Amino acid sequence: MIKRAPLAYKNEEFLKSPLARSLRIESEYLEPLGHFRRLGIRDTVVFYGSARIRQDGPLGNYYEDARKLAGMVTEWAMSLPADGARFVICSGGGPGIMEAANRGASEAGGQTIGLNIGLPFEQLPNPYITPELNFEFHYFFMRKFWFAYLAKALVVFPGGFGTLDELFEMLTLAQTKKLGKKIPVILFGSQFWKEVVNFDALVKYGTIEAGDMELFHFVDTPEEAFAILKAELKGHVQAVGGEIPAIAHTAGPCEPADEW
């Protein structure tokens, strides 16, 4: 008697094969979407920064600043009258600055998101992520999609290759109008950022426009960052409607994008 073949959606060998790659990619879109809708997550404030910055290390002041700022944003967001959770703190889910952001939001009593990525080192989920909002991604581009799609603001602390990659991806999307919303980008630690990235030289050599410098702000304290965030997010406070969150869609070649 011939043994029954497994159902395709239960066939682990098939699901891990190149043929099923599109299914794996789609699952990294649909699974988070379901969680965000169940928990009413409308939008986020994303924190980027190094996994190597520890609370008790030489750059521990940045850890404490990220923790404090995330708490301030969360307390303010929870005070807003809204249908659904607004401006939820979202990080890459790992240690360092990511942990500090999730920790500050958790200590303030809010939900907090961790978009983790499977890596051979450093990237284990921190204990401060809301359990139902703790995700593990295989594909970097799907993880980046969820960073960008829900974000209403971005706070970038000192970091290395990963942080720089994430920062410049978001700046590129903003510069090229691929984001249908204005996302304020806050670079925390002006001395670090002005030493590591010579933005003025990019303007000098004509590789970016002088106006592109308005895409981001330099700050050095949680209070300064919070004041900018409140001012920039004010226009989004009453902008509520539709599904939570809405299905992503892109614009045609002759029309502006209203979502990424």
TORLOTI-903636 format. One record per residue (C-alpha): residue in three letters; x, y negated, z negated. Coordinates in pm, whole numbers, plus 50000, padded with zeros to 5 digits. Layout:
ALAXYZ;...
This chain:
MET500005000050000;ILE501384965750095;LYS501994942749800;ARG500084910049809;ALA502114879649902;PRO502074851349646;LEU499954820849711;ALA502084794249876;TYR501614769349592;LYS502774795949343;ASN505704808049554;GLU508744793749373;GLU511154804549647;PHE509124785249905;LEU508634754749681;LYS512424751749637;SER513134756150008;PRO513924728550262;LEU510514734550422;ALA508764723050103;ARG510844691550054;SER507924669150152;LEU505784686049884;ARG508434680049619;ILE508694643449720;GLU504924639049711;SER504744655449368;GLU507144628849235;TYR504644602949354;LEU501384619249247;GLU502354632848905;PRO503434598948760;LEU500454582248929;GLY498094605448740;HIS499734597648407;PHE499694559948468;ARG496004560848554;ARG495074581948252;LEU496904558548016;GLY495744526648188;ILE499224513948281;ARG498654484048507;ASP502164469748537;THR505614469848378;VAL508614449348276;VAL511654469448382;PHE514924470048187;TYR518144480848360;GLY521544484448193;SER524414507448111;ALA523904541647953;ARG527324536847790;ILE526454506747572;ARG525924520347221;GLN524444503646917;ASP527674507846721;GLY530044501647014;PRO532004470947126;LEU529024458447332;GLY526474467247065;ASN525134431647065;TYR523604438847406;TYR521864469647264;GLU520324448946985;ASP519354420947224;ALA517594445647457;ARG515814461447160;LYS514664427647030;LEU513544414447369;ALA511564446047448;GLY509814442747114;MET508974406247175;VAL507544413447522;THR505524442947390;GLU503994423647100;TRP503044395247334;ALA501614418747599;MET499524437347343;SER497964404347233;LEU496634396947581;PRO492974403647664;ALA493194429047943;ASP491604459548100;GLY494494483948071;ALA498044481647940;ARG499934451248068;PHE503674445348107;VAL504654479147959;ILE508394482747899;CYS509934506848149;SER513524519548155;GLY515544546848321;GLY514814568048016;GLY518394575647912;PRO520714563147636;GLY522364529147592;ILE520394498847711;MET517614521747832;GLU517214536047482;ALA517304501247330;ALA514464489147555;ASN512264519447485;ARG513084517047116;GLY512124480447087;ALA508804486447261;SER508064517247050;GLU508884499246725;ALA506474471446828;GLY503714497546857;GLY503434498247235;GLN503554524847502;THR506874527247683;ILE507964544548002;GLY511104564648081;LEU511894572748445;ASN514684597848399;ILE516844613548670;GLY518484647748668;LEU522264641548647;PRO525204663248536;PHE526124638848256;GLU524814610448036;GLN521184611548144;LEU519104628747877;PRO515794613147774;ASN515924591447464;PRO513504598247176;TYR511604565247199;ILE509694571647523;THR505934577247497;PRO505704615047554;GLU503104612847832;LEU505214586248005;ASN508464605948005;PHE509284616148364;GLU512144635248522;PHE512964628248887;HIS515094647249135;TYR514974620849409;PHE516564587249334;PHE514354569949593;MET511134581849429;ARG512384570049092;LYS513214536149248;PHE509744534649402;TRP508134536649059;PHE510534510748920;ALA509544486349195;TYR505874493949247;LEU504594486248896;ALA507164459648804;LYS506144423748739;ALA509574414148601;LEU513104428148581;VAL515644423448301;VAL519164434848387;PHE521754439748114;PRO525454446948181;GLY526014479948355;GLY528034499348609;PHE527414514448950;GLY523864525848874;THR522794492348731;LEU524374473349022;ASP522674496249272;GLU519274491149108;LEU519734453549077;PHE520754447949438;GLU518014470449571;MET515414448749394;LEU517084416449503;THR517144429049863;LEU513444437849851;ALA512654403249712;GLN514914385049960;THR513434403350260;LYS509834398450142;LYS509234435650109;LEU507734428849768;GLY504304413149793;LYS504684397149453;LYS507214374349293;ILE509314394349050;PRO511484372948821;VAL514924388548778;ILE516744380348455;LEU520474387048433;PHE521254390548064;GLY524814381047967;SER525894352348191;GLN529624356748126;PHE529494393348233;TRP527434387348547;LYS529354356748667;GLU532634375548626;VAL531474408148783;VAL529494393549076;ASN530624361249240;PHE527244349749370;ASP528634315149448;ALA531164330949686;LEU528354348549872;VAL526744314449930;LYS530114298850022;TYR530804324950289;GLY527254323150422;THR526284359250348;ILE523314347650141;GLU521374314950145;ALA521694289349867;GLY517974294649802;ASP518614331349726;MET520204320049400;GLU516674311649286;LEU515774348649287;PHE517364353248944;HIS518064336048611;PHE521084338748381;VAL520294341348009;ASP522214348747690;THR519594353347418;PRO516364373047379;GLU514524340647304;GLU515694324547629;ALA514724355447829;PHE511324357947661;ALA510504321547737;ILE511214327248108;LEU509214359548114;LYS506174343547953;ALA506274314448195;GLU506774336448502;LEU504204362748403;LYS501494337448322;GLY500134339648674;HIS499694377348646;VAL497814377048315;GLN494374371848471;ALA495204390648792;VAL493374422648704;GLY491164443748923;GLY490984475649124;GLU492324509549030;ILE494974515748762;PRO497364514748940;ALA496144510649297;ILE497424534449564;ALA500484518949729;HIS500154505450079;THR502404486050313;ALA501664458650560;GLY501854460650937;PRO504634443351134;CYS502714410751172;GLU501204407050828;PRO502744400550486;ALA503064429050241;ASP500774427049939;GLU502444456349763;TRP505714474549804;
